[in-house]
Amino acid sequence: MDTIRVIERSLRAWVCGLIGLIPVLGVPLAVLAVSLFFKVRAEAGDEWNPAENYLRWAVVCAVLGLGLTFLLVLVIVLALAFG
C-alpha cells in the first residue's frame, strides 16, 4: 500500500463527492466518488488511512447528490404527468 496514493485518492474522492452534490450535473462525479471509495478501501485494506474522514464524507456527499437528483427527476416527471 502506498500511503501517499491512498491519501491523494481519498481527497480526490472527497472533491468529486462535493461536486456530486449538484443535482443532475454532479451525477458523473458522484459515481466516480463512490467508485474511488471502494477502490481506496480495497487498496488500503486494514491499514491506517489518515484521510479516512474525507473518504467517508465523499461517499456521503455522493449518495446525497444521487438522492437529490433522483428526487428532482421524480418531481419533474410527476409534475409533467399530473400537472
N, C-alpha and C positions, 0 to 999 in steps of 0.2 A: 504494500500500500504506500503510495506517495502522498504524504500529508498535505503538501502544498497543492497538489492536484485536487484532492478532496475538498480543501477549503475554497479553492477557486470555483469548483463546480457547485459547491453549496451556495456561494454568493451569486453565481450566475443563475441558479435556480430561484433564489430569492428575488432578484431583479425581474426575472421572467414572471414570477408569481405576482409581483406587484403590478406589472403591466397587464397581466392576465385578469386583473380586477375590472378592467374596462370591458363593459358588455359588448359582445359581438366582435369588436376589433381585437380584443385580447385573447380570443379563443386559441389561436395557434401557440401563443406564448404560454398560456395556461397548460396546454397539453405538453409543451416542452418542459415546463417546470415539474409537472408530475413525472414525466419520463426521467428527468435528471434526478429527481428524488429517489426513484427506485435504483437508478444506476449508482448513485453515490452510496446508498445504503448497502448495495451488493459489494461495491468496491471496498468500503470501509470495514464491513463486517462488524466484529465486536470491538474494533479499535476505537480509541477516543477521537472524536471529530470536534475540534474547537469551534467550528461554525455550525454545530448541530441545531442551535436555536434558529438560525437563519434558514436552515433546511426545512425545519418543521413549519415555520411561518410561510415558506414558499409554497408548500403543498396546501396549507390552509387558505392562503390568498387565491391560489389557482382553483381550488374546489369552489370557493365562494364566487369567483368570477364566472366559472362554468354554470353554477347555480343561478346567478343573476341573468346570464344570457338565456338560459332555459326559461326562466320566469318571464323575461321580456318577450321572447318569441311566443310563449304561451298566451300572454296578454294580447299581443298583436293578432294572433290567429283567432282568439276568441272574440276580439272586438270586430274583426272582419266578418266572422261567421254569424254573429248575433247583433251586429251594430247596424 
